[in-house]
Amino acid sequence: MSVKNVKVRLNLSKENDRKAYEYLQNAEVSYSKAVISAICGYVELSKTKADEEAFLERVISTIREETAKVNPLGGLLQLVQQPVAQTPAEKESKAESEEAMLDFLDSF
């Protein structure tokens, strides 16, 4: 059989259910056509949104990669970006460098 029956229960004490019921009551087409259009529209919108987000992520990734290669600002870009978490070895190395710098300045 090519026709399938689906039952939908709407709880009119819930706002979204009540809105859906009101839309169905005021629809210019049958309940079936209105529900079918709503489901298809929702699924297509979800797919489109996912595609747009994936495309946006690729664009952002490409921009980051290319600006990292070129870096025309000579390191100023890194100053405004969020710092990357350092490993304990990097922190220790940085602390040693700072100590050496302070020792050098103390020699004056």
Backbone bond lengths (Angstrom), bond angles and torsions (degrees), N, CA, C in turn:
res aa  C-N    CA-C-N  psi(-1)  N-CA   C-N-CA  omega(-1)  CA-C   N-CA-C  phi
1 M - - - 1.450 - - 1.526 108.59 -
2 S 1.321 117.69 132.72 1.452 121.59 -175.27 1.528 112.94 -90.68
3 V 1.321 117.85 -7.44 1.464 121.28 178.90 1.523 108.32 -107.17
4 K 1.338 115.63 129.61 1.464 121.25 179.66 1.521 108.75 -117.00
5 N 1.300 116.12 137.94 1.465 121.22 175.46 1.519 109.43 -96.36
6 V 1.328 115.94 134.49 1.457 122.35 177.82 1.520 106.93 -129.86
7 K 1.324 115.02 132.78 1.458 119.46 -179.46 1.527 108.85 -101.03
8 V 1.329 116.27 135.81 1.461 121.88 177.07 1.523 107.50 -122.45
9 R 1.341 114.10 130.82 1.474 118.88 177.37 1.514 108.32 -108.74
10 L 1.307 115.80 130.44 1.457 121.40 179.19 1.526 108.88 -114.98
11 N 1.322 116.22 126.59 1.459 121.79 177.83 1.528 107.47 -94.63
12 L 1.314 116.99 104.17 1.457 121.42 -173.77 1.523 113.44 -68.35
13 S 1.311 118.48 -7.48 1.466 120.14 174.71 1.531 111.07 -83.63
14 K 1.337 116.89 -9.75 1.471 121.33 175.70 1.524 108.09 -99.73
15 E 1.332 115.05 135.42 1.463 120.89 -172.73 1.532 113.10 -59.06
16 N 1.335 117.56 -49.08 1.470 119.74 -178.57 1.517 112.28 -64.16
17 D 1.322 116.79 -39.49 1.468 120.20 177.51 1.535 110.37 -62.84
18 R 1.321 115.86 -42.85 1.463 120.53 -179.85 1.529 110.74 -64.15
19 K 1.347 116.88 -42.23 1.465 120.38 177.85 1.525 110.57 -61.77
20 A 1.328 116.56 -44.29 1.463 120.48 179.30 1.522 110.56 -60.06
21 Y 1.330 116.10 -42.96 1.462 120.17 179.58 1.532 110.71 -62.71
22 E 1.340 115.74 -42.10 1.471 119.67 179.50 1.523 111.13 -64.93
23 Y 1.345 117.12 -39.18 1.462 120.28 176.81 1.524 110.34 -61.82
24 L 1.335 115.66 -44.34 1.463 119.18 179.61 1.521 111.35 -63.26
25 Q 1.323 117.61 -39.72 1.464 121.21 179.98 1.527 111.46 -63.84
26 N 1.341 116.23 -35.15 1.461 120.43 -176.22 1.529 112.71 -96.37
27 A 1.311 118.03 1.64 1.466 121.26 -178.23 1.519 110.70 -66.50
28 E 1.327 114.94 145.14 1.459 120.43 179.68 1.523 111.59 -85.16
29 V 1.333 116.40 -5.70 1.459 121.45 178.83 1.530 108.44 -119.24
30 S 1.324 115.73 177.09 1.461 119.51 -179.23 1.522 110.39 -68.17
31 Y 1.334 115.30 162.22 1.470 120.49 177.05 1.521 110.03 -54.44
32 S 1.314 115.85 -45.83 1.466 120.38 -177.25 1.523 111.45 -58.73
33 K 1.322 116.85 -48.31 1.465 120.34 -178.99 1.527 111.05 -65.49
34 A 1.322 117.55 -37.83 1.463 120.59 179.15 1.527 110.97 -65.56
35 V 1.318 117.10 -43.66 1.470 121.25 179.87 1.525 110.11 -66.92
36 I 1.320 116.92 -43.59 1.468 120.97 178.91 1.526 110.27 -59.99
37 S 1.326 117.33 -46.15 1.464 120.95 179.19 1.522 111.33 -62.19
38 A 1.324 116.77 -41.31 1.463 120.91 -179.50 1.525 111.21 -64.70
39 I 1.329 117.06 -44.62 1.464 120.52 -179.51 1.531 110.45 -65.31
40 C 1.320 117.26 -47.52 1.461 120.35 -179.68 1.526 111.11 -62.80
41 G 1.313 117.36 -41.86 1.463 121.19 178.14 1.512 111.78 -62.44
42 Y 1.319 117.20 -41.12 1.460 121.52 179.71 1.526 111.15 -64.92
43 V 1.323 116.36 -45.95 1.467 120.13 -178.90 1.524 110.69 -64.80
44 E 1.330 117.74 -43.85 1.457 121.11 179.23 1.526 110.94 -63.81
45 L 1.317 117.45 -39.88 1.462 121.63 178.26 1.526 110.76 -64.44
46 S 1.321 116.83 -40.84 1.463 120.90 178.28 1.522 111.26 -62.88
47 K 1.339 116.25 -42.81 1.466 120.10 179.08 1.519 110.56 -65.28
48 T 1.323 116.42 -43.33 1.464 120.83 179.75 1.518 110.61 -62.38
49 K 1.321 116.95 -43.05 1.464 120.81 -179.91 1.528 110.58 -64.12
50 A 1.320 117.56 -41.59 1.470 120.95 178.89 1.525 110.27 -64.59
51 D 1.330 117.45 -41.29 1.460 121.30 177.93 1.524 111.12 -63.57
52 E 1.338 116.83 -42.45 1.462 120.95 179.10 1.519 111.16 -64.32
53 E 1.334 117.34 -41.40 1.460 120.50 179.44 1.525 111.13 -65.11
54 A 1.333 117.26 -40.37 1.460 120.81 178.36 1.529 110.41 -64.94
55 F 1.332 116.40 -41.49 1.463 120.39 178.46 1.520 110.48 -64.14
56 L 1.318 117.31 -44.71 1.465 121.64 179.27 1.527 110.70 -60.74
57 E 1.317 117.18 -41.26 1.463 120.83 179.11 1.532 110.91 -64.13
58 R 1.337 117.11 -39.03 1.469 120.12 177.21 1.521 110.87 -65.23
59 V 1.329 117.15 -40.15 1.467 120.83 179.58 1.522 110.07 -64.36
60 I 1.319 116.80 -46.69 1.466 120.90 -179.92 1.520 110.24 -61.91
61 S 1.318 117.11 -43.87 1.461 121.59 179.13 1.523 111.21 -60.91
62 T 1.319 116.88 -44.26 1.459 121.23 179.59 1.523 110.77 -63.52
63 I 1.310 117.35 -43.43 1.471 121.00 178.94 1.514 110.40 -61.54
64 R 1.325 117.40 -44.56 1.464 120.41 179.20 1.529 111.30 -61.50
65 E 1.331 116.70 -43.93 1.463 120.58 -179.46 1.524 111.15 -62.56
66 E 1.322 116.38 -45.25 1.462 119.90 -177.29 1.523 111.91 -69.88
67 T 1.321 117.85 -39.34 1.465 118.89 178.15 1.521 111.05 -68.46
68 A 1.324 117.13 -29.77 1.466 119.63 176.38 1.526 110.08 -67.78
69 K 1.322 117.52 -33.81 1.467 121.43 179.58 1.531 111.10 -71.57
70 V 1.306 116.02 -46.07 1.458 121.25 -173.35 1.524 111.21 -82.02
71 N 1.320 117.27 -54.66 1.463 124.81 179.79 1.529 112.68 43.99
72 P 1.339 118.36 63.65 1.463 121.27 -176.60 1.526 113.58 -68.34
73 L 1.305 117.87 -13.87 1.460 120.06 -176.43 1.515 112.62 -89.50
74 G 1.297 117.57 4.43 1.452 120.81 175.88 1.513 113.95 60.49
75 G 1.295 117.87 42.33 1.460 120.53 175.98 1.513 114.44 96.55
76 L 1.334 118.33 -7.35 1.470 119.57 179.66 1.513 111.70 -67.87
77 L 1.323 116.03 -27.92 1.459 119.97 179.60 1.516 111.10 -63.04
78 Q 1.332 116.57 -38.38 1.463 119.54 179.71 1.521 111.27 -65.80
79 L 1.318 117.95 -27.72 1.466 120.78 -178.95 1.522 112.40 -67.08
80 V 1.331 117.10 -31.99 1.453 119.93 -177.96 1.528 112.87 -93.25
81 Q 1.334 116.76 -12.07 1.457 120.01 178.19 1.516 109.64 -81.76
82 Q 1.317 115.73 157.30 1.456 120.59 178.14 1.522 109.64 -66.48
83 P 1.329 117.18 138.00 1.462 119.14 -178.93 1.521 111.64 -68.19
84 V 1.312 115.14 146.22 1.456 122.06 178.03 1.523 108.01 -85.11
85 A 1.313 116.80 141.35 1.462 120.90 -179.97 1.529 109.59 -60.55
86 Q 1.338 115.19 136.33 1.458 120.26 -177.99 1.516 109.82 -98.42
87 T 1.335 114.71 148.69 1.456 120.32 175.06 1.528 108.34 -79.44
88 P 1.312 118.33 160.99 1.469 119.99 179.25 1.532 112.45 -57.46
89 A 1.330 117.76 -36.00 1.466 120.47 179.07 1.527 110.88 -65.04
90 E 1.339 116.37 -39.74 1.461 120.14 178.29 1.520 110.79 -66.73
91 K 1.334 116.91 -40.05 1.460 120.35 178.45 1.530 110.46 -62.74
92 E 1.334 116.53 -41.62 1.458 121.00 -179.37 1.526 110.28 -65.78
93 S 1.340 116.44 -42.34 1.457 121.40 178.83 1.526 110.26 -62.35
94 K 1.329 116.20 -41.08 1.453 120.84 179.70 1.526 110.13 -66.14
95 A 1.320 116.80 -41.47 1.460 120.70 178.97 1.524 110.33 -62.58
96 E 1.335 117.80 -41.34 1.461 121.49 178.22 1.523 110.96 -63.93
97 S 1.312 117.36 -40.68 1.463 121.55 178.46 1.520 110.72 -63.71
98 E 1.333 116.14 -41.84 1.457 119.95 179.03 1.526 110.75 -64.63
99 E 1.324 116.39 -40.68 1.471 120.05 178.29 1.516 110.74 -63.32
100 A 1.325 117.73 -42.85 1.462 121.56 178.97 1.518 110.61 -62.64
101 M 1.326 116.55 -39.88 1.454 120.97 179.34 1.527 110.54 -65.43
102 L 1.332 117.55 -42.76 1.456 121.56 178.64 1.529 111.22 -65.59
103 D 1.321 116.99 -39.18 1.459 120.36 176.94 1.523 111.01 -62.28
104 F 1.332 115.65 -41.23 1.454 120.89 178.92 1.524 110.03 -62.96
105 L 1.347 116.49 -44.25 1.463 119.81 -179.02 1.534 110.83 -66.76
106 D 1.323 116.41 -33.37 1.473 119.76 178.33 1.526 112.00 -66.37
107 S 1.317 117.52 -24.15 1.454 120.91 -178.03 1.525 112.25 -70.28
108 F 1.297 118.24 -13.27 1.482 119.94 -179.36 1.467 110.93 -80.67
